[in-house]
Amino acid sequence: MYFVKVYVTYKDSVLDPQGEAVKGAVHRLGYDEIEEVRIGKYFEIKVAKSDRPVEDMIEEVCDKLLANVNMETYRYEIQAMEEV
């Protein structure tokens, strides 16, 4: 079994209105040193072992469902889990 962490964020060229709102709130709290805030999505996925490579499955799921590849980018970490 595999444990996969997927991180999805807007591409640098895409305006992040939620991130801008949080940055404004952070500045109002007095943290003017904070220059940028970006908001994203995080997914935890457990994948059973199969004949298909786990990387291929995760790429397909990200491209088709989890990320809008026109506006967002993603990265993932795959960890093998011990079977109990």
Protein Blocks (a to p, Z undefined) as FASTA:
>chain_A
ZZddddddddfklccfklmmmmmmmmmnopambmbdcddddddddddddfbdfklmmmmm
mmmmmpcfklpccdddddddddZZ
